[in-house]
Amino acid sequence: MVTENFIEKQSFRQWYLWVLLLAPVALFTYAFIQQDILGKPFGDTPANDISLALILLFTIIVNYLFYKATLTTIVNKDGIFYKWSYLNTSFNKLYWHEIEKLEVINYSFLGYGIRLSKKYGTVYNVWGKTGLLVKKKNKAKILIGTQKPVEFQQALDIFYQDKSAHAFQVHQ
């Protein structure tokens, strides 16, 4: 049961995403070894050694950033706070008085990262199909994905005071 702060940290750990992300690293590592270490040109029109090394370095850096990327969500007495590591230096803030409606919902696949959706507004999603849909009084919508919908729901029940006109059930 949540009594102080609800804190959730989500990272990209889906095996299929890592297969896609690591494939270029494997390819360019092989090409680099083939061409720079063994001295055999890679492909019909091989890249120069510096270009190949830079491409390999770039793919490694992208993979490292994906590995370290984290969506952090906090719910407490003041509101809902969320941020992406590497993209935000401070938390995005949704204070309780700015919120018109809250719903923990299940949705179809929306992609990963930050997305724009006609139906859900700005979407922050690491993986899965469950999230908190926030409708602000200024009509903006924000969807924050969660892997802990029950705990998220409990935090909302504890911290959000104006529950009368708001949805708090997990919707299918």
C-alpha positions as a Markdown table, in Angstrom:
| # | Residue | x | y | z |
|---|---|---|---|---|
| 1 | Met | 0.0 | 0.0 | 0.0 |
| 2 | Val | 1.3 | 3.4 | -0.9 |
| 3 | Thr | 1.5 | 5.7 | 2.1 |
| 4 | Glu | 4.2 | 8.4 | 1.3 |
| 5 | Asn | 5.2 | 8.6 | -2.4 |
| 6 | Phe | 4.5 | 6.3 | -5.3 |
| 7 | Ile | 7.7 | 6.1 | -7.3 |
| 8 | Glu | 8.0 | 4.0 | -10.5 |
| 9 | Lys | 11.1 | 3.8 | -12.7 |
| 10 | Gln | 10.8 | 2.1 | -16.0 |
| 11 | Ser | 13.5 | 1.1 | -18.5 |
| 12 | Phe | 13.6 | -0.4 | -21.9 |
| 13 | Arg | 14.3 | -4.1 | -21.2 |
| 14 | Gln | 12.2 | -5.8 | -23.9 |
| 15 | Trp | 14.2 | -8.7 | -25.5 |
| 16 | Tyr | 12.8 | -8.0 | -29.0 |
| 17 | Leu | 13.7 | -4.3 | -28.8 |
| 18 | Trp | 17.3 | -5.3 | -27.8 |
| 19 | Val | 17.5 | -7.7 | -30.7 |
| 20 | Leu | 16.7 | -4.8 | -33.1 |
| 21 | Leu | 19.1 | -2.4 | -31.3 |
| 22 | Leu | 22.0 | -4.7 | -31.0 |
| 23 | Ala | 21.8 | -6.0 | -34.6 |
| 24 | Pro | 23.6 | -2.9 | -36.1 |
| 25 | Val | 26.2 | -3.1 | -33.4 |
| 26 | Ala | 26.9 | -6.7 | -34.3 |
| 27 | Leu | 27.0 | -5.9 | -38.0 |
| 28 | Phe | 29.4 | -2.9 | -37.6 |
| 29 | Thr | 31.6 | -4.8 | -35.1 |
| 30 | Tyr | 31.9 | -7.6 | -37.6 |
| 31 | Ala | 32.6 | -5.1 | -40.4 |
| 32 | Phe | 35.2 | -3.3 | -38.3 |
| 33 | Ile | 37.0 | -6.5 | -37.3 |
| 34 | Gln | 36.9 | -7.7 | -40.9 |
| 35 | Gln | 38.2 | -4.5 | -42.4 |
| 36 | Asp | 40.4 | -2.9 | -39.8 |
| 37 | Ile | 41.9 | -5.8 | -38.0 |
| 38 | Leu | 41.9 | -8.6 | -40.6 |
| 39 | Gly | 42.5 | -6.1 | -43.5 |
| 40 | Lys | 39.8 | -7.6 | -45.7 |
| 41 | Pro | 37.4 | -5.0 | -47.3 |
| 42 | Phe | 33.8 | -5.3 | -46.0 |
| 43 | Gly | 31.3 | -5.2 | -48.9 |
| 44 | Asp | 31.6 | -4.2 | -52.6 |
| 45 | Thr | 32.2 | -0.5 | -51.8 |
| 46 | Pro | 33.8 | -0.5 | -48.3 |
| 47 | Ala | 33.6 | 2.6 | -46.1 |
| 48 | Asn | 36.9 | 4.1 | -45.0 |
| 49 | Asp | 38.2 | 3.0 | -41.7 |
| 50 | Ile | 37.4 | 6.2 | -39.8 |
| 51 | Ser | 33.8 | 6.2 | -41.1 |
| 52 | Leu | 33.4 | 2.6 | -40.1 |
| 53 | Ala | 34.8 | 3.3 | -36.6 |
| 54 | Leu | 32.5 | 6.4 | -36.2 |
| 55 | Ile | 29.4 | 4.4 | -37.3 |
| 56 | Leu | 30.3 | 1.6 | -34.8 |
| 57 | Leu | 30.8 | 4.2 | -32.0 |
| 58 | Phe | 27.5 | 5.9 | -32.9 |
| 59 | Thr | 25.6 | 2.5 | -32.7 |
| 60 | Ile | 27.2 | 1.8 | -29.3 |
| 61 | Ile | 26.3 | 5.2 | -28.0 |
| 62 | Val | 22.7 | 4.9 | -29.1 |
| 63 | Asn | 22.4 | 1.5 | -27.4 |
| 64 | Tyr | 23.9 | 2.8 | -24.2 |
| 65 | Leu | 21.4 | 5.7 | -24.2 |
| 66 | Phe | 18.5 | 3.3 | -24.7 |
| 67 | Tyr | 19.9 | 1.1 | -21.9 |
| 68 | Lys | 20.2 | 4.0 | -19.5 |
| 69 | Ala | 17.0 | 5.7 | -20.5 |
| 70 | Thr | 14.4 | 5.7 | -17.6 |
| 71 | Leu | 10.9 | 7.1 | -17.3 |
| 72 | Thr | 10.4 | 8.1 | -13.6 |
| 73 | Thr | 6.9 | 8.8 | -12.3 |
| 74 | Ile | 6.2 | 10.1 | -8.8 |
| 75 | Val | 2.7 | 10.6 | -7.2 |
| 76 | Asn | 2.6 | 12.4 | -3.9 |
| 77 | Lys | 0.5 | 15.0 | -2.0 |
| 78 | Asp | 1.4 | 17.8 | -4.4 |
| 79 | Gly | 0.6 | 16.0 | -7.7 |
| 80 | Ile | 2.1 | 13.8 | -10.4 |
| 81 | Phe | 5.7 | 14.3 | -11.6 |
| 82 | Tyr | 7.4 | 12.5 | -14.5 |
| 83 | Lys | 10.5 | 12.8 | -16.5 |
| 84 | Trp | 12.7 | 11.0 | -19.0 |
| 85 | Ser | 16.4 | 10.7 | -18.1 |
| 86 | Tyr | 18.5 | 12.3 | -20.7 |
| 87 | Leu | 15.6 | 14.4 | -22.0 |
| 88 | Asn | 14.5 | 16.3 | -18.9 |
| 89 | Thr | 16.8 | 17.9 | -16.3 |
| 90 | Ser | 13.8 | 18.4 | -14.0 |
| 91 | Phe | 10.4 | 16.8 | -13.6 |
| 92 | Asn | 7.3 | 17.7 | -15.6 |
| 93 | Lys | 4.7 | 18.7 | -13.0 |
| 94 | Leu | 1.0 | 18.0 | -12.9 |
| 95 | Tyr | -0.4 | 19.6 | -9.8 |
| 96 | Trp | -3.7 | 18.3 | -8.4 |
| 97 | His | -5.5 | 21.7 | -9.0 |
| 98 | Glu | -4.6 | 21.5 | -12.7 |
| 99 | Ile | -6.3 | 18.2 | -13.3 |
| 100 | Glu | -9.9 | 17.7 | -14.5 |
| 101 | Lys | -10.0 | 13.9 | -14.8 |
| 102 | Leu | -7.8 | 10.9 | -14.1 |
| 103 | Glu | -8.2 | 7.4 | -15.4 |
| 104 | Val | -5.9 | 4.3 | -15.2 |
| 105 | Ile | -6.6 | 2.7 | -18.6 |
| 106 | Asn | -5.6 | -0.1 | -20.9 |
| 107 | Tyr | -4.9 | 0.9 | -24.5 |
| 108 | Ser | -3.6 | -0.6 | -27.7 |
| 109 | Phe | 0.0 | -0.3 | -28.7 |
| 110 | Leu | 1.1 | 3.3 | -29.0 |
| 111 | Gly | 4.9 | 2.9 | -29.5 |
| 112 | Tyr | 7.7 | 3.6 | -27.1 |
| 113 | Gly | 9.2 | 6.8 | -25.9 |
| 114 | Ile | 7.4 | 10.1 | -26.3 |
| 115 | Arg | 4.5 | 10.1 | -28.8 |
| 116 | Leu | 1.7 | 12.3 | -29.9 |
| 117 | Ser | -1.8 | 10.8 | -30.1 |
| 118 | Lys | -5.1 | 12.3 | -31.2 |
| 119 | Lys | -6.9 | 10.2 | -28.6 |
| 120 | Tyr | -4.5 | 10.5 | -25.7 |
| 121 | Gly | -2.5 | 13.6 | -26.3 |
| 122 | Thr | 1.2 | 13.4 | -25.3 |
| 123 | Val | 2.1 | 9.8 | -24.5 |
| 124 | Tyr | 5.1 | 8.7 | -22.3 |
| 125 | Asn | 5.5 | 5.0 | -22.7 |
| 126 | Val | 8.3 | 2.5 | -22.0 |
| 127 | Trp | 6.4 | -0.7 | -22.7 |
| 128 | Gly | 3.0 | -2.3 | -22.1 |
| 129 | Lys | -0.6 | -1.2 | -22.6 |
| 130 | Thr | -1.6 | 0.3 | -19.3 |
| 131 | Gly | -1.2 | 3.9 | -18.2 |
| 132 | Leu | -2.6 | 6.9 | -16.4 |
| 133 | Leu | -4.6 | 9.2 | -18.7 |
| 134 | Val | -4.6 | 12.8 | -17.3 |
| 135 | Lys | -7.1 | 15.3 | -18.7 |
| 136 | Lys | -6.1 | 18.8 | -17.5 |
| 137 | Lys | -8.5 | 21.7 | -17.0 |
| 138 | Asn | -6.9 | 23.4 | -20.0 |
| 139 | Lys | -8.0 | 20.4 | -22.1 |
| 140 | Ala | -4.5 | 19.0 | -22.6 |
| 141 | Lys | -4.2 | 15.3 | -22.3 |
| 142 | Ile | -1.2 | 13.3 | -21.1 |
| 143 | Leu | -0.8 | 9.5 | -20.9 |
| 144 | Ile | 1.9 | 8.1 | -18.7 |
| 145 | Gly | 2.5 | 4.4 | -19.1 |
| 146 | Thr | 2.9 | 2.2 | -16.0 |
| 147 | Gln | 3.9 | -1.3 | -15.1 |
| 148 | Lys | 2.3 | -0.9 | -11.7 |
| 149 | Pro | -1.4 | 0.0 | -12.3 |
| 150 | Val | -2.7 | -1.2 | -9.0 |
| 151 | Glu | -0.1 | 0.7 | -7.0 |
| 152 | Phe | -0.6 | 3.8 | -9.2 |
| 153 | Gln | -4.3 | 3.5 | -8.5 |
| 154 | Gln | -3.7 | 3.3 | -4.8 |
| 155 | Ala | -1.6 | 6.4 | -4.9 |
| 156 | Leu | -4.2 | 8.3 | -6.8 |
| 157 | Asp | -6.9 | 7.2 | -4.2 |
| 158 | Ile | -4.7 | 8.4 | -1.4 |
| 159 | Phe | -3.3 | 11.7 | -2.7 |
| 160 | Tyr | -6.0 | 13.1 | -5.0 |
| 161 | Gln | -8.6 | 14.8 | -2.8 |
| 162 | Asp | -11.3 | 15.7 | -5.3 |
| 163 | Lys | -12.5 | 12.2 | -6.2 |
| 164 | Ser | -16.2 | 13.0 | -6.7 |
| 165 | Ala | -16.2 | 13.6 | -10.5 |
| 166 | His | -13.2 | 11.5 | -11.4 |
| 167 | Ala | -12.7 | 8.0 | -12.7 |
| 168 | Phe | -10.4 | 5.9 | -10.6 |
| 169 | Gln | -11.0 | 2.4 | -11.9 |
| 170 | Val | -8.7 | 0.4 | -14.2 |
| 171 | His | -10.6 | 0.4 | -17.5 |
| 172 | Gln | -10.3 | -2.4 | -20.1 |
